[in-house]
Amino acid sequence: MALWPHLCCVLLVIVSVVVPLGSGNVEGDALYALRRAVRDPGNVLQSWDPTLVNPCTWFHVTCDGDNRVTRLDLGKARLSGRLVPELGKLEKLQYLELYKNNLVGNIPKELGALKNLLSLDLYHNNLTGTIPTSLGRLSSLRFLRLNGNRLRGRIPRELTKLTNLKILDVSDNDLCGTIPTSGAFSKFTEKSFENNPRLEGPELMGSVRYDISCNY
């Protein structure tokens, strides 16, 4: 019976090693949720092992000195499936690169929680739904490229508050209404908005006028 306390300690050590990330690593959980939500014919996510201590050893993931995820580089990775709201838990993320895949469904509104995000590149997928108004909270954002999807609805006026935004591209979608001209949008040319058949010209004096093109 004297061995029992020692056996308990051994079991605790084993459990702490193999227990899934769900118990202690929120960022690992978030990335693994993405892996479960997509199909990966090229096995680019093969190294995403949920039993590891943190995701910083996974391919296509970059971390800072505190083992916080700062980059996710999965452009042209042949992924299909959906984005997951858990990505909004990557608090230190600066670059979210998921361009030129075959992702479908909506852009999660939870991405608006990524306050350190500098670049959001989701272009050339098959994303649908509207552009979330929550993206207007990404105060650090410099690059927003959503072109080449099937997004619909109006361009959120909340995006005009992104004073650090340098590049915007929402071309080749199904957006409607008028083009904002206030705030950050004052410096973008027509090229940022082209090939949206239901999108009309710039707003007058920054006012949003009623537009029947958004009703069908």
ZALODREN-610071 format. One record per residue: x, y, z negated of N, C-alpha, C, CB in turn; residue in three letters; residue number from 1. Coordinates in nm, 2 decimals, m for minus. Atoms other than C-alpha are relative to their C-alpha. Glycine has a CB too. Example, Ala and Ser with C-alpha at 12.3 -4.5 7.8 and 13.67 -1.06 7.14 Angstrom:
BEGIN
      nc1      nc2      nc3     cac1     cac2     cac3      cc1      cc2      cc3     cbc1     cbc2     cbc3     r     k
     0.09    m0.12     0.00     1.23    m0.45    m0.78     0.09     0.12     0.00    m0.10     0.00    m0.12   Ala     1
    m0.09    m0.11     0.00     1.37    m0.11    m0.71    m0.08     0.11    m0.08     0.04     0.05     0.14   Ser     2
END
This chain:
BEGIN
      nc1      nc2      nc3     cac1     cac2     cac3      cc1      cc2      cc3     cbc1     cbc2     cbc3     r     k
     0.08    m0.12     0.00     0.00     0.00     0.00     0.09     0.13     0.00    m0.09     0.00    m0.12   Met     1
    m0.09    m0.12     0.00     0.30     0.23    m0.05     0.03     0.05     0.14     0.12    m0.03    m0.08   Ala     2
    m0.03    m0.04    m0.13     0.35     0.24     0.32    m0.11     0.08     0.07     0.03    m0.12     0.09   Leu     3
     0.11    m0.06    m0.06     0.01     0.38     0.39     0.02     0.15     0.02    m0.13    m0.01    m0.09   Trp     4
    m0.02    m0.15    m0.02     0.10     0.76     0.34     0.10     0.02     0.12     0.06     0.07    m0.12   Pro     5
    m0.10    m0.01    m0.11     0.40     0.70     0.58    m0.07    m0.03     0.14     0.11    m0.09    m0.02   His     6
     0.07     0.03    m0.12     0.17     0.54     0.84    m0.09     0.11     0.05    m0.08    m0.13    m0.02   Leu     7
     0.09    m0.11    m0.03    m0.07     0.83     0.82     0.08     0.11     0.07    m0.07     0.06    m0.13   Cys     8
    m0.09    m0.10    m0.06     0.22     1.07     0.89     0.03    m0.03     0.15     0.12     0.02    m0.08   Cys     9
    m0.03     0.04    m0.13     0.32     0.87     1.19    m0.11     0.02     0.10     0.05    m0.15     0.00   Val    10
     0.12    m0.02    m0.08    m0.03     0.87     1.33    m0.03     0.14     0.03    m0.12    m0.06    m0.07   Leu    11
     0.02    m0.14    m0.03    m0.06     1.24     1.29     0.10     0.06     0.10     0.01     0.08    m0.13   Leu    12
    m0.10    m0.04    m0.09     0.26     1.29     1.48    m0.04    m0.04     0.14     0.14    m0.05    m0.03   Val    13
     0.04     0.05    m0.13     0.14     1.07     1.76    m0.12     0.08     0.06    m0.04    m0.15    m0.01   Ile    14
     0.12    m0.08    m0.04    m0.20     1.25     1.78     0.04     0.14     0.05    m0.10     0.00    m0.11   Val    15
    m0.04    m0.14    m0.03    m0.03     1.59     1.79     0.07     0.00     0.13     0.09     0.06    m0.11   Ser    16
    m0.07     0.00    m0.13     0.18     1.48     2.09    m0.09    m0.03     0.12     0.11    m0.11    m0.01   Val    17
     0.08     0.04    m0.12    m0.09     1.32     2.31    m0.13     0.07     0.00    m0.02    m0.14     0.00   Val    18
     0.13    m0.06     0.00    m0.39     1.53     2.21    m0.01     0.10     0.12    m0.03     0.07    m0.13   Val    19
     0.02    m0.09    m0.11    m0.53     1.72     2.51     0.01     0.15    m0.04    m0.13    m0.02     0.07   Pro    20
    m0.02    m0.14     0.02    m0.47     2.09     2.55    m0.12     0.07    m0.06     0.03     0.07     0.13   Leu    21
     0.12    m0.06     0.05    m0.83     2.16     2.44     0.01     0.04    m0.14    m0.11    m0.09     0.02   Gly    22
     0.00    m0.03     0.14    m0.73     2.17     2.08     0.09     0.12    m0.03     0.05    m0.11    m0.08   Ser    23
    m0.09    m0.11     0.05    m0.46     2.44     2.09     0.05     0.09     0.11     0.11    m0.06    m0.06   Gly    24
    m0.06    m0.09    m0.10    m0.38     2.59     2.43    m0.12     0.04     0.10     0.10    m0.08     0.09   Asn    25
     0.11    m0.06    m0.07    m0.66     2.81     2.57     0.04     0.01     0.15    m0.05     0.13    m0.06   Val    26
    m0.04    m0.02    m0.14    m0.46     2.89     2.89     0.01    m0.13     0.07     0.13     0.08     0.00   Glu    27
    m0.01     0.13    m0.06    m0.38     2.53     2.96    m0.14    m0.05     0.03     0.07    m0.09    m0.09   Gly    28
     0.14     0.04    m0.02    m0.75     2.45     2.92    m0.06     0.07     0.12    m0.09     0.03    m0.13   Asp    29
     0.06    m0.08    m0.11    m0.85     2.73     3.16     0.05    m0.05     0.13     0.04     0.15    m0.02   Ala    30
    m0.06     0.05    m0.13    m0.61     2.61     3.43    m0.05    m0.14     0.03     0.15     0.01     0.00   Leu    31
     0.04     0.14    m0.03    m0.71     2.25     3.39    m0.15     0.00     0.04     0.02    m0.09    m0.13   Tyr    32
     0.13    m0.01    m0.05    m1.07     2.35     3.43    m0.01     0.03     0.14    m0.08     0.12    m0.08   Ala    33
     0.00    m0.03    m0.15    m0.98     2.49     3.77     0.04    m0.13     0.07     0.11     0.11     0.03   Leu    34
    m0.04     0.13    m0.07    m0.80     2.16     3.86    m0.12    m0.09     0.01     0.11    m0.06    m0.08   Arg    35
     0.12     0.09     0.00    m1.12     1.97     3.77    m0.10     0.05     0.10    m0.06    m0.02    m0.14   Arg    36
     0.10    m0.06    m0.08    m1.33     2.21     3.98     0.03     0.00     0.15    m0.03     0.14    m0.05   Ala    37
    m0.04    m0.01    m0.14    m1.14     2.18     4.30     0.05    m0.14     0.05     0.12     0.10     0.02   Val    38
    m0.06     0.11    m0.07    m1.04     1.91     4.55     0.14     0.04     0.05    m0.09    m0.05     0.12   Arg    39
    m0.15    m0.03    m0.02    m0.66     1.89     4.61     0.06    m0.11     0.09     0.07     0.01    m0.14   Asp    40
    m0.05     0.10    m0.09    m0.58     1.68     4.92     0.15    m0.01     0.01    m0.06     0.01     0.13   Pro    41
    m0.14     0.00    m0.01    m0.22     1.79     4.91     0.07    m0.03    m0.13     0.05     0.13     0.05   Gly    42
    m0.05     0.03     0.14    m0.17     1.70     4.54     0.10     0.11    m0.05     0.08    m0.13     0.01   Asn    43
    m0.09    m0.11     0.05    m0.02     2.05     4.47    m0.02     0.02    m0.15    m0.03     0.13     0.08   Val    44
     0.03    m0.01     0.15    m0.18     2.03     4.12     0.04    m0.13    m0.07    m0.14     0.03    m0.02   Leu    45
    m0.03     0.13     0.07    m0.04     1.69     4.04     0.08     0.01    m0.13     0.09    m0.09     0.10   Gln    46
    m0.08    m0.02     0.12     0.20     1.83     3.78    m0.09     0.06    m0.12     0.11     0.09     0.03   Ser    47
     0.09    m0.06     0.10    m0.10     1.99     3.59    m0.05    m0.11    m0.10    m0.11     0.08     0.06   Trp    48
     0.03     0.11     0.10    m0.09     1.74     3.30    m0.06     0.06    m0.13     0.13    m0.08    m0.03   Asp    49
     0.06    m0.06     0.12    m0.33     1.83     3.02     0.06    m0.04    m0.14    m0.15    m0.02     0.00   Pro    50
    m0.06     0.05     0.13    m0.13     1.64     2.76     0.13     0.07    m0.04     0.03    m0.15     0.01   Thr    51
    m0.12    m0.07     0.03     0.17     1.87     2.78    m0.03     0.12    m0.10     0.06     0.06     0.13   Leu    52
     0.02    m0.11     0.11     0.23     2.14     2.51    m0.05     0.13     0.06     0.14     0.02    m0.06   Val    53
     0.06    m0.12    m0.06     0.17     2.43     2.75     0.02    m0.01     0.15     0.08     0.13    m0.05   Asn    54
     0.00     0.02    m0.14     0.12     2.48     3.12     0.12     0.07     0.07    m0.13     0.06     0.06   Pro    55
    m0.11    m0.07    m0.06     0.44     2.67     3.18     0.10    m0.09     0.08     0.08     0.07    m0.10   Cys    56
    m0.08     0.09    m0.08     0.61     2.36     3.32    m0.07    m0.05     0.13     0.04    m0.12    m0.08   Thr    57
     0.07     0.05    m0.11     0.34     2.31     3.58     0.04     0.08     0.13    m0.16     0.02    m0.02   Trp    58
    m0.03    m0.07    m0.13     0.41     2.39     3.95    m0.10     0.10     0.03     0.01    m0.10     0.11   Phe    59
     0.08    m0.11    m0.05     0.27     2.71     4.09    m0.05     0.09    m0.12    m0.12    m0.05     0.07   His    60
     0.04    m0.08     0.11     0.23     2.86     3.74     0.13     0.07    m0.06    m0.06    m0.09    m0.12   Val    61
    m0.12    m0.07     0.06     0.47     3.13     3.60    m0.04     0.06    m0.13     0.04     0.12     0.10   Thr    62
     0.03    m0.05     0.13     0.49     3.24     3.24     0.10     0.10    m0.04     0.00    m0.12    m0.10   Cys    63
    m0.10    m0.09     0.06     0.66     3.51     3.04     0.07    m0.06    m0.11    m0.08     0.13    m0.05   Asp    64
    m0.09     0.05     0.11     0.90     3.48     2.75    m0.08    m0.06    m0.12     0.09     0.10    m0.05   Gly    65
     0.08     0.05     0.11     0.61     3.41     2.51    m0.09    m0.12     0.05    m0.09     0.11    m0.05   Asp    66
     0.08     0.11    m0.06     0.48     3.12     2.73    m0.15     0.03     0.03     0.00    m0.12    m0.10   Asn    67
     0.13    m0.04    m0.05     0.18     3.32     2.85     0.00     0.00     0.15    m0.04     0.14    m0.06   Arg    68
     0.00     0.01    m0.14     0.07     3.26     3.20    m0.02     0.14     0.06    m0.13    m0.08     0.05   Val    69
     0.00    m0.13    m0.07     0.14     3.57     3.43    m0.02    m0.01     0.14     0.14     0.07    m0.03   Thr    70
     0.03     0.01    m0.15     0.11     3.43     3.78    m0.06    m0.14     0.03     0.13     0.01     0.08   Arg    71
     0.05     0.12    m0.06    m0.09     3.17     3.96     0.00     0.01     0.15    m0.15    m0.03    m0.05   Leu    72
    m0.03    m0.01    m0.14     0.04     3.11     4.31    m0.05    m0.13     0.07     0.15     0.02     0.02   Asp    73
     0.06     0.11    m0.07    m0.19     2.88     4.51    m0.06     0.04     0.13    m0.12    m0.06    m0.09   Leu    74
     0.04    m0.04    m0.14    m0.22     3.05     4.84     0.03    m0.11     0.10     0.07     0.13     0.04   Gly    75
    m0.03     0.10    m0.10    m0.25     2.82     5.14     0.02    m0.14    m0.06     0.11     0.04     0.09   Lys    76
    m0.02     0.13     0.07    m0.28     2.52     4.91    m0.10    m0.11     0.04     0.00     0.01    m0.15   Ala    77
     0.10     0.09    m0.05    m0.56     2.35     5.10    m0.11    m0.05    m0.11     0.06    m0.13     0.06   Arg    78
     0.10     0.03     0.11    m0.79     2.36     4.79    m0.14     0.03     0.05     0.04     0.08    m0.13   Leu    79
     0.14    m0.02    m0.03    m1.16     2.33     4.82    m0.08    m0.02    m0.13    m0.06    m0.09     0.11   Ser    80
     0.08     0.01     0.12    m1.43     2.37     4.55    m0.03     0.14    m0.05     0.08    m0.08    m0.11   Gly    81
     0.05    m0.12     0.05    m1.52     2.65     4.32     0.10     0.06    m0.11    m0.13    m0.02    m0.07   Arg    82
    m0.07    m0.07     0.11    m1.35     2.91     4.10    m0.08    m0.02    m0.13     0.01     0.15     0.03   Leu    83
     0.06     0.03     0.13    m1.42     2.87     3.73     0.01     0.12    m0.09     0.07    m0.12    m0.07   Val    84
     0.00    m0.11     0.09    m1.51     3.13     3.46     0.11     0.00    m0.10    m0.13     0.01    m0.07   Pro    85
    m0.10     0.01     0.10    m1.24     3.00     3.24     0.13     0.08     0.04     0.04    m0.15    m0.02   Glu    86
    m0.12    m0.08    m0.04    m0.98     3.19     3.45     0.00     0.13    m0.07     0.00     0.02     0.15   Leu    87
     0.00    m0.13     0.07    m1.09     3.50     3.26     0.07    m0.01    m0.13    m0.14     0.04    m0.02   Gly    88
    m0.07     0.02     0.13    m0.91     3.36     2.95     0.15     0.02     0.01    m0.04    m0.13    m0.06   Lys    89
    m0.14    m0.02    m0.02    m0.57     3.41     3.11     0.04     0.15    m0.03     0.05    m0.05     0.14   Leu    90
     0.00    m0.14     0.04    m0.52     3.74     2.92     0.12     0.07     0.06     0.00     0.01    m0.15   Glu    91
    m0.12    m0.07    m0.04    m0.17     3.81     3.04     0.03    m0.01     0.16     0.12    m0.06    m0.07   Lys    92
    m0.01     0.03    m0.15    m0.23     3.71     3.41     0.02     0.13     0.08    m0.12    m0.08     0.05   Leu    93
    m0.02    m0.12    m0.09    m0.09     3.97     3.66    m0.03    m0.03     0.14     0.15     0.04    m0.02   Gln    94
     0.02     0.04    m0.14    m0.12     3.78     3.99    m0.08    m0.12     0.01     0.14    m0.02     0.07   Tyr    95
     0.09     0.11    m0.02    m0.41     3.56     4.09     0.00    m0.02     0.15    m0.14     0.02    m0.06   Leu    96
    m0.02     0.02    m0.15    m0.32     3.43     4.44    m0.06    m0.13     0.04     0.15     0.00     0.04   Glu    97
     0.08     0.12    m0.04    m0.58     3.19     4.58    m0.04     0.01     0.15    m0.12    m0.03    m0.09   Leu    98
     0.04    m0.03    m0.13    m0.59     3.31     4.94     0.02    m0.12     0.10     0.08     0.12     0.05   Tyr    99
     0.00     0.10    m0.10    m0.64     3.09     5.25    m0.01    m0.14    m0.05     0.14     0.02     0.08   Lys   100
     0.04     0.13     0.04    m0.80     2.80     5.09    m0.14    m0.02     0.06     0.00    m0.02    m0.16   Asn   101
     0.14     0.02    m0.04    m1.16     2.67     5.13    m0.09     0.00    m0.12    m0.01    m0.14     0.07   Asn   102
     0.08    m0.01     0.13    m1.31     2.79     4.80    m0.14     0.05     0.04     0.07     0.09    m0.10   Leu   103
     0.13    m0.04    m0.03    m1.68     2.84     4.79    m0.06     0.05    m0.13    m0.09    m0.13     0.05   Val   104
     0.07    m0.04     0.12    m1.94     2.98     4.55     0.03     0.15    m0.03     0.03    m0.09    m0.11   Gly   105
    m0.02    m0.14     0.04    m1.93     3.31     4.36     0.14     0.03    m0.06    m0.11     0.03    m0.11   Asn   106
    m0.12    m0.04     0.08    m1.64     3.51     4.22    m0.05     0.02    m0.14     0.05     0.14     0.06   Ile   107
     0.05    m0.01     0.14    m1.68     3.47     3.84     0.01     0.14    m0.05     0.08    m0.10    m0.08   Pro   108
     0.00    m0.14     0.06    m1.77     3.79     3.66     0.10     0.00    m0.11    m0.14     0.03    m0.05   Lys   109
    m0.10     0.01     0.11    m1.53     3.67     3.39     0.14     0.05     0.04     0.01    m0.14    m0.06   Glu   110
    m0.13    m0.05    m0.04    m1.23     3.78     3.60     0.01     0.14    m0.04     0.01    m0.01     0.15   Leu   111
    m0.01    m0.14     0.04    m1.32     4.13     3.49     0.07     0.02    m0.14    m0.13     0.06    m0.01   Gly   112
    m0.07    m0.01     0.13    m1.15     4.04     3.15     0.15     0.00     0.02    m0.05    m0.12    m0.08   Ala   113
    m0.14     0.01    m0.02    m0.81     4.02     3.31     0.07     0.14     0.01     0.03    m0.08     0.13   Leu   114
    m0.04    m0.14     0.01    m0.69     4.36     3.19     0.14     0.02     0.06    m0.01     0.05    m0.14   Lys   115
    m0.14    m0.02    m0.05    m0.33     4.30     3.30     0.02    m0.03     0.15     0.10    m0.09    m0.08   Asn   116
    m0.01     0.04    m0.13    m0.41     4.19     3.65     0.04     0.11     0.10    m0.14    m0.06     0.05   Leu   117
    m0.05    m0.10    m0.10    m0.22     4.37     3.93    m0.04    m0.04     0.14     0.16     0.00    m0.01   Leu   118
     0.03     0.04    m0.14    m0.31     4.16     4.23    m0.11    m0.11    m0.01     0.12    m0.05     0.08   Ser   119
     0.10     0.10    m0.01    m0.63     3.97     4.31    m0.02    m0.03     0.15    m0.14     0.05    m0.07   Leu   120
     0.00     0.04    m0.14    m0.60     3.79     4.64    m0.09    m0.13     0.02     0.14    m0.02     0.05   Asp   121
     0.09     0.11    m0.02    m0.90     3.57     4.73    m0.04     0.00     0.15    m0.12     0.01    m0.08   Leu   122
     0.04    m0.01    m0.15    m0.90     3.64     5.11     0.01    m0.13     0.07     0.08     0.11     0.06   Tyr   123
     0.01     0.12    m0.09    m0.98     3.39     5.38    m0.04    m0.13    m0.08     0.13    m0.02     0.07   His   124
     0.07     0.12     0.06    m1.20     3.15     5.18    m0.14     0.00     0.05     0.01     0.00    m0.16   Asn   125
     0.14     0.00    m0.04    m1.57     3.08     5.20    m0.09     0.04    m0.12    m0.04    m0.14     0.04   Asn   126
     0.07    m0.05     0.11    m1.68     3.27     4.89    m0.13     0.07     0.03     0.09     0.09    m0.09   Leu   127
     0.13    m0.07    m0.03    m2.04     3.39     4.87    m0.04     0.08    m0.12    m0.11    m0.11     0.03   Thr   128
     0.04    m0.08     0.11    m2.25     3.60     4.64     0.05     0.14     0.01     0.04    m0.06    m0.13   Gly   129
    m0.03    m0.14     0.00    m2.18     3.96     4.55     0.14     0.02    m0.07    m0.10     0.08    m0.07   Thr   130
    m0.12    m0.04     0.07    m1.86     4.14     4.44    m0.04     0.03    m0.15     0.07     0.11     0.07   Ile   131
     0.04    m0.03     0.14    m1.89     4.14     4.05     0.03     0.14    m0.04     0.07    m0.10    m0.09   Pro   132
    m0.03    m0.13     0.05    m1.92     4.48     3.90     0.10     0.00    m0.11    m0.13     0.06    m0.06   Thr   133
    m0.10     0.01     0.11    m1.70     4.36     3.62     0.14     0.02     0.05    m0.01    m0.14    m0.07   Ser   134
    m0.13    m0.02    m0.05    m1.40     4.39     3.85     0.04     0.15    m0.01     0.01    m0.04     0.15   Leu   135
    m0.03    m0.14     0.02    m1.43     4.77     3.79     0.07     0.02    m0.14    m0.13     0.07     0.00   Gly   136
    m0.08    m0.02     0.13    m1.27     4.70     3.44     0.14    m0.04     0.02    m0.07    m0.09    m0.10   Arg   137
    m0.14     0.04    m0.01    m0.94     4.58     3.59     0.08     0.13     0.03     0.01    m0.09     0.13   Leu   138
    m0.06    m0.13    m0.01    m0.77     4.91     3.52     0.14     0.00     0.05     0.00     0.07    m0.14   Ser   139
    m0.14     0.01    m0.05    m0.42     4.78     3.61     0.00    m0.04     0.15     0.08    m0.09    m0.08   Ser   140
     0.00     0.07    m0.13    m0.53     4.64     3.95     0.06     0.10     0.11    m0.14    m0.04     0.04   Leu   141
    m0.06    m0.08    m0.11    m0.32     4.76     4.25    m0.04    m0.06     0.14     0.15     0.00    m0.01   Arg   142
     0.03     0.07    m0.13    m0.42     4.50     4.52    m0.13    m0.08    m0.02     0.12    m0.08     0.05   Phe   143
     0.12     0.07     0.00    m0.77     4.38     4.58    m0.04    m0.04     0.14    m0.12     0.08    m0.06   Leu   144
     0.02     0.05    m0.13    m0.81     4.16     4.89    m0.10    m0.11     0.00     0.13    m0.05     0.07   Arg   145
     0.11     0.10     0.00    m1.14     3.98     4.94    m0.05    m0.02     0.14    m0.12     0.06    m0.09   Leu   146
     0.04     0.01    m0.14    m1.15     3.99     5.32    m0.01    m0.15     0.05     0.09     0.08     0.09   Asn   147
     0.01     0.14    m0.06    m1.25     3.69     5.53    m0.08    m0.10    m0.08     0.13    m0.05     0.03   Gly   148
     0.09     0.09     0.07    m1.52     3.55     5.31    m0.15     0.02     0.05     0.00     0.03    m0.16   Asn   149
     0.15    m0.03    m0.03    m1.91     3.56     5.31    m0.07     0.07    m0.11    m0.07    m0.14     0.03   Arg   150
     0.05    m0.08     0.11    m1.96     3.81     5.04    m0.11     0.09     0.05     0.10     0.08    m0.07   Leu   151
     0.12    m0.09    m0.04    m2.29     4.01     5.05    m0.03     0.10    m0.10    m0.12    m0.09     0.03   Arg   152
     0.04    m0.10     0.09    m2.46     4.30     4.88     0.09     0.12     0.01     0.02    m0.06    m0.14   Gly   153
    m0.07    m0.13     0.00    m2.33     4.65     4.81     0.14    m0.01    m0.06    m0.08     0.10    m0.07   Arg   154
    m0.13    m0.02     0.07    m1.98     4.75     4.72    m0.02     0.06    m0.13     0.10     0.08     0.09   Ile   155
     0.03    m0.06     0.14    m1.99     4.81     4.34     0.07     0.13    m0.01     0.05    m0.10    m0.10   Pro   156
    m0.06    m0.13     0.02    m1.94     5.17     4.26     0.10     0.00    m0.12    m0.11     0.11    m0.03   Arg   157
    m0.10     0.01     0.11    m1.75     5.06     3.95     0.14    m0.01     0.05    m0.04    m0.12    m0.09   Glu   158
    m0.13     0.01    m0.06    m1.46     4.99     4.18     0.07     0.13     0.02     0.00    m0.08     0.12   Leu   159
    m0.06    m0.13    m0.02    m1.41     5.36     4.24     0.08     0.05    m0.12    m0.11     0.10     0.04   Thr   160
    m0.07    m0.04     0.13    m1.28     5.39     3.88     0.14    m0.06    m0.01    m0.08    m0.04    m0.12   Lys   161
    m0.13     0.06     0.01    m0.97     5.18     3.96     0.10     0.09     0.06     0.00    m0.14     0.08   Leu   162
    m0.09    m0.10    m0.05    m0.73     5.46     3.98     0.14    m0.05     0.04     0.02     0.10    m0.12   Thr   163
    m0.13     0.05    m0.04    m0.42     5.24     4.03    m0.01    m0.08     0.13     0.05    m0.09    m0.11   Asn   164
     0.02     0.08    m0.12    m0.57     5.06     4.33     0.07     0.06     0.12    m0.15    m0.02     0.03   Leu   165
    m0.07    m0.04    m0.12    m0.34     5.09     4.63    m0.05    m0.06     0.13     0.15    m0.03    m0.02   Lys   166
     0.05     0.07    m0.12    m0.47     4.83     4.87    m0.14    m0.06    m0.03     0.10    m0.11     0.04   Ile   167
     0.13     0.06     0.01    m0.83     4.73     4.92    m0.04    m0.05     0.14    m0.11     0.11    m0.04   Leu   168
     0.04     0.06    m0.13    m0.96     4.50     5.19    m0.12    m0.09    m0.03     0.11    m0.09     0.07   Asp   169
     0.12     0.08     0.01    m1.32     4.38     5.20    m0.06    m0.03     0.14    m0.11     0.07    m0.09   Val   170
     0.04     0.02    m0.14    m1.34     4.34     5.58    m0.04    m0.14     0.02     0.11     0.04     0.09   Ser   171
     0.04     0.14    m0.04    m1.50     4.04     5.75    m0.08    m0.07    m0.11     0.12    m0.08     0.04   Asp   172
     0.10     0.06     0.09    m1.78     3.98     5.51    m0.14     0.03     0.04     0.02     0.05    m0.15   Asn   173
     0.14    m0.04    m0.03    m2.16     4.05     5.50    m0.05     0.11    m0.10    m0.09    m0.13     0.00   Asp   174
     0.04    m0.11     0.09    m2.16     4.36     5.28    m0.09     0.09     0.06     0.13     0.07    m0.05   Leu   175
     0.10    m0.09    m0.05    m2.43     4.62     5.31     0.00     0.13    m0.07    m0.14    m0.07     0.00   Cys   176
     0.01    m0.13     0.07    m2.52     4.97     5.21     0.11     0.10     0.06     0.02    m0.02    m0.14   Gly   177
    m0.10    m0.10    m0.04    m2.28     5.26     5.23     0.14    m0.02    m0.06    m0.05     0.14    m0.03   Thr   178
    m0.13     0.02     0.06    m1.91     5.29     5.17     0.03     0.11    m0.10     0.11     0.01     0.12   Ile   179
    m0.03    m0.10     0.10    m1.81     5.47     4.85     0.12     0.09     0.05     0.04    m0.06    m0.14   Pro   180
    m0.11    m0.10    m0.03    m1.59     5.78     4.89     0.06     0.07    m0.12    m0.06     0.10     0.10   Thr   181
    m0.05    m0.07     0.12    m1.52     5.89     4.54     0.11    m0.08    m0.06    m0.11     0.02    m0.11   Ser   182
    m0.10     0.07     0.08    m1.23     5.80     4.31     0.11    m0.06     0.09    m0.06    m0.10    m0.09   Gly   183
    m0.11     0.07    m0.08    m0.98     5.55     4.45    m0.04    m0.02     0.14     0.02    m0.14    m0.07   Ala   184
     0.04     0.03    m0.14    m1.19     5.50     4.76     0.02     0.12     0.10    m0.15    m0.03     0.00   Phe   185
    m0.02    m0.12    m0.09    m1.11     5.85     4.89     0.12    m0.02     0.09     0.02     0.12    m0.08   Ser   186
    m0.12     0.01    m0.08    m0.78     5.72     5.03     0.00    m0.12     0.09     0.12    m0.02    m0.09   Lys   187
     0.01     0.12    m0.09    m0.90     5.40     5.21    m0.06     0.03     0.13    m0.08    m0.11    m0.07   Phe   188
     0.05    m0.03    m0.13    m0.96     5.40     5.58    m0.11    m0.10     0.04     0.12    m0.01     0.10   Thr   189
     0.10     0.09    m0.04    m1.23     5.22     5.78     0.05    m0.14     0.02    m0.05     0.05     0.14   Glu   190
    m0.05     0.13    m0.01    m1.00     4.93     5.83    m0.03    m0.09    m0.12     0.15     0.01     0.03   Lys   191
     0.02     0.08     0.12    m1.06     4.82     5.47    m0.14    m0.06     0.00     0.02     0.09    m0.12   Ser   192
     0.14     0.04     0.01    m1.43     4.78     5.55    m0.06    m0.06     0.13    m0.08     0.12    m0.04   Phe   193
     0.04     0.04    m0.13    m1.45     4.67     5.91    m0.06    m0.14     0.01     0.11     0.02     0.11   Glu   194
     0.07     0.13    m0.03    m1.66     4.38     6.05    m0.09    m0.05    m0.12     0.11    m0.11     0.02   Asn   195
     0.12     0.03     0.09    m1.94     4.40     5.79    m0.12     0.06     0.08     0.02     0.06    m0.14   Asn   196
     0.10    m0.06    m0.09    m2.23     4.44     6.03    m0.11     0.08    m0.06    m0.07    m0.11     0.08   Pro   197
     0.10    m0.07     0.07    m2.47     4.57     5.77     0.05     0.12    m0.09    m0.08    m0.09    m0.09   Arg   198
    m0.07    m0.10     0.08    m2.22     4.81     5.61     0.00     0.13     0.08     0.14    m0.03    m0.04   Leu   199
     0.01    m0.13    m0.07    m2.29     5.18     5.71     0.12     0.09    m0.04    m0.13     0.06    m0.04   Glu   200
    m0.11    m0.09     0.01    m2.07     5.48     5.71     0.01     0.05    m0.14    m0.03     0.12     0.09   Gly   201
    m0.03    m0.05     0.14    m1.93     5.67     5.41    m0.12     0.08    m0.06     0.12     0.10     0.01   Pro   202
     0.10    m0.07     0.07    m2.16     5.82     5.15     0.02     0.15     0.01     0.00    m0.04    m0.15   Glu   203
     0.00    m0.15     0.01    m2.24     6.19     5.14     0.01     0.05    m0.14    m0.12     0.06     0.08   Leu   204
    m0.02    m0.05     0.13    m2.10     6.36     4.84     0.00    m0.10    m0.11    m0.11     0.11    m0.03   Met   205
    m0.01     0.11     0.10    m2.05     6.03     4.66    m0.14    m0.05    m0.05     0.07     0.05    m0.11   Gly   206
     0.13     0.04     0.04    m2.43     5.97     4.63    m0.04    m0.13     0.07    m0.10     0.11     0.02   Ser   207
     0.04     0.12    m0.06    m2.58     5.63     4.69    m0.15     0.02     0.05     0.00    m0.12    m0.10   Val   208
     0.14    m0.01    m0.06    m2.88     5.65     4.93    m0.06    m0.13     0.02     0.01     0.08     0.13   Arg   209
     0.08     0.13    m0.02    m3.15     5.39     4.97     0.03    m0.05     0.14    m0.15     0.03    m0.02   Tyr   210
    m0.04     0.06    m0.13    m3.06     5.15     5.24    m0.07    m0.13     0.02     0.15    m0.02     0.00   Asp   211
     0.08     0.12    m0.02    m3.30     4.89     5.38     0.09    m0.11     0.05    m0.11     0.03     0.10   Ile   212
    m0.08     0.11    m0.05    m3.01     4.70     5.53     0.04    m0.10    m0.11     0.13     0.05     0.06   Ser   213
    m0.03     0.09     0.11    m2.95     4.54     5.19    m0.12    m0.08    m0.05     0.05     0.08    m0.12   Cys   214
     0.13     0.07     0.04    m3.31     4.41     5.17    m0.02    m0.13     0.08    m0.11     0.09     0.01   Asn   215
     0.02     0.13    m0.07    m3.26     4.11     5.41     0.13    m0.07     0.01    m0.06     0.03     0.14   Tyr   216
END
